[in-house]
Amino acid sequence: MTSQTTNVRIEPEFQPDPAHRAELIQRISQVVAFDGTVELLPGLRLRRSDVPRTLEHGVSVPSMCVIVQGRKETMLGGRTYRYDPTRYLVVSSELPVSSRITDASPEHPYLGVVLNLDPGVIGSVMVEIGLVGMRNPTSISAIDVSLLDEGLFDAIVRLVQLADNPQDARFLAPLIKREIVYRLLMGEQRERVCQIAALGGHLQRVVAAIERLRHEFDRPLRVEDLASELGMSVSGFHHHFKAVTAMSPLQFQKQFRLQEARRLMLDEHLDAASAGYQVGYHDAAHFSREYKRKFGEPPMRDVERLRGTTLDGDGI
């Protein structure tokens, strides 16, 4: 019996053009002079942090993130996605994610670019290039990282540059956003980007379930009833839901309950018992245990720590 050796081609990591990267660093540093986030153009946000961040919890939106300087981690369903100036992240759905900036300093702050991905634009580009989509869109997760390439990075640079000329931006920004979508559809993230625009099959029903759970997280959840309403078997619903979100429906609901309770205590100054009750917990001790398991500290201690800090609300 003979053995065969397969030669695997390893793609080299992309290294951004030094001049383009230096320009982006300068532009972002000028626009975001202190820690925080600025919306440079509609759907285009710049983020800066001068120090590493502890774990932050938020809700993602369909988007991509390119890091210009520094490193970051995003966690979902027990998996960690690490990205830096050589890798970009794509999220195809609204998900309760956790993230932290792992590499940042006053001399070399974390600088990131987040672009919302519009389902209508994606669908339009898919039609133009004759891309019919995927056979089984729920076979992949709703979040992942890929190596950045020169064409995609160059388009991001040109989009950020448009902020200097509002008249050009009104006309050219939509064109460059379409170019970015095109390049994403031509790359490793094609299926994940197609998820955003998918209109039929199991994915549509999973998205409908996500929307239902997001807006009715405070109500008792019977998975059997939800699956029946969506025209799916319980086992099939579980399988497709977890493939996209990396969580079961019950775990997904719990994440939104805890994040909403945290928001109520921070923004509306509710006490822990009231916040827990409002999001569906009728046992204060049970709420406190699950909150500590999620955020690492009891509710009020966590809220006291967070007051006066800036959270990255979109999670990426």
NORCORBEL-V437012 format. One record per backbone hydrogen bond with DSSP energy under -0.5 kcal/mol. NH is the residue of the N-H (numbers start at 0). CO is the residue of the C=O. If there is no record, write none. Layout:
BEGIN
NH:CO ; NH:CO
END
This chain:
BEGIN
5:3 ; 6:4 ; 7:5 ; 8:6 ; 9:7 ; 10:8 ; 15:13 ; 20:16 ; 21:17 ; 22:18 ; 23:19 ; 24:20 ; 25:21 ; 26:22 ; 27:23 ; 28:24 ; 29:25 ; 30:26 ; 31:27 ; 32:30 ; 35:47 ; 37:45 ; 39:37 ; 39:43 ; 40:43 ; 43:40 ; 44:42 ; 44:113 ; 45:37 ; 46:111 ; 47:35 ; 48:109 ; 51:103 ; 52:100 ; 55:98 ; 57:96 ; 58:312 ; 59:57 ; 59:94 ; 62:90 ; 63:114 ; 64:88 ; 65:112 ; 66:83 ; 66:86 ; 67:65 ; 67:110 ; 68:110 ; 70:102 ; 71:82 ; 72:99 ; 73:80 ; 74:97 ; 75:78 ; 78:75 ; 80:73 ; 81:79 ; 82:71 ; 84:69 ; 86:83 ; 87:145 ; 88:64 ; 89:143 ; 90:62 ; 91:141 ; 94:92 ; 96:57 ; 96:94 ; 97:74 ; 98:55 ; 99:72 ; 101:70 ; 101:99 ; 102:70 ; 104:107 ; 109:48 ; 110:68 ; 111:46 ; 112:65 ; 113:44 ; 114:63 ; 115:42 ; 116:61 ; 117:115 ; 121:117 ; 122:118 ; 123:119 ; 124:120 ; 125:121 ; 126:122 ; 127:123 ; 128:124 ; 129:125 ; 129:126 ; 130:125 ; 131:129 ; 138:135 ; 139:136 ; 141:243 ; 143:89 ; 145:87 ; 147:85 ; 152:148 ; 153:149 ; 154:150 ; 155:151 ; 156:152 ; 157:153 ; 158:154 ; 159:155 ; 160:156 ; 161:157 ; 161:158 ; 162:159 ; 163:160 ; 164:161 ; 168:164 ; 169:165 ; 170:166 ; 171:167 ; 172:168 ; 174:170 ; 175:171 ; 176:172 ; 177:173 ; 178:174 ; 179:175 ; 180:176 ; 181:177 ; 182:178 ; 183:179 ; 184:180 ; 185:181 ; 186:183 ; 189:186 ; 192:188 ; 193:189 ; 194:190 ; 195:191 ; 195:192 ; 196:192 ; 196:193 ; 197:193 ; 203:199 ; 204:200 ; 205:201 ; 206:202 ; 207:203 ; 208:204 ; 209:205 ; 210:206 ; 211:207 ; 212:208 ; 213:209 ; 214:210 ; 215:211 ; 218:215 ; 221:219 ; 222:220 ; 225:221 ; 226:222 ; 227:223 ; 228:224 ; 229:225 ; 230:227 ; 231:226 ; 236:232 ; 237:233 ; 238:234 ; 239:235 ; 240:236 ; 241:237 ; 242:238 ; 243:239 ; 244:240 ; 245:241 ; 251:247 ; 252:248 ; 253:249 ; 254:250 ; 255:251 ; 256:252 ; 257:253 ; 258:254 ; 259:255 ; 260:256 ; 261:257 ; 262:258 ; 263:259 ; 264:260 ; 265:261 ; 266:262 ; 267:262 ; 267:263 ; 269:263 ; 274:270 ; 275:271 ; 276:272 ; 277:273 ; 278:274 ; 279:276 ; 280:275 ; 281:279 ; 283:281 ; 286:282 ; 287:283 ; 288:284 ; 289:285 ; 290:286 ; 291:287 ; 292:288 ; 293:289 ; 294:290 ; 295:291 ; 301:297 ; 302:298 ; 303:299 ; 304:300 ; 305:301 ; 306:302 ; 308:305 ; 310:308 ; 312:310 ; 314:311
END
